């Protein structure tokens, strides 16, 4: 057995053990390690973008792909956000629930990237993030105000109008679901 400890992009630490079968060549070790590598995730992400159904992928890899939307490298993050959106189109149950939390963090942490989306995408996320805030926060209106303020402070001024529209849509969604 080999112990594996990894730190996800949002700071969580995961550990587990995996059997490693030693062979005359090191191929089996390489295959075991490769299935948890960034290269493997990118390969799976590319397959999703090319039409592979997410139901054919192990759930743990779907969650790793979703988690990758918060990586520090902007080039990788751009790729993973495309995968994230593709997953969002077909996600169900516990996968669909997680997407909103990651979208909320992505919007707050990378607003200049987030607000490059189309108006219809932003409206969808405003509704999703508004629902998360409404159901998960102790004082939803105040949290939402602070959340939008944090975004405004971090984003490029050229996106401020989009942030205002997003904010209104988010508050409207929160109000309509009371």
ABEGO torsion letter per residue (X at the ends): XBBBBBBBAAGBBBBBBBBBBBBABAAAAAAAAAAABAAAAAAAAAAAAAGBBAAABBAAAAAAAAAAAABABAAAAAAAAAAAAAAAAABBEAAAAAAAAAAAAAAAABAAAAAABBAAAAAAAAAAAAAAAAAABABAAAAAAAAAAAAAAABBAAAAAAAAAAAAAAAAAAAAAX
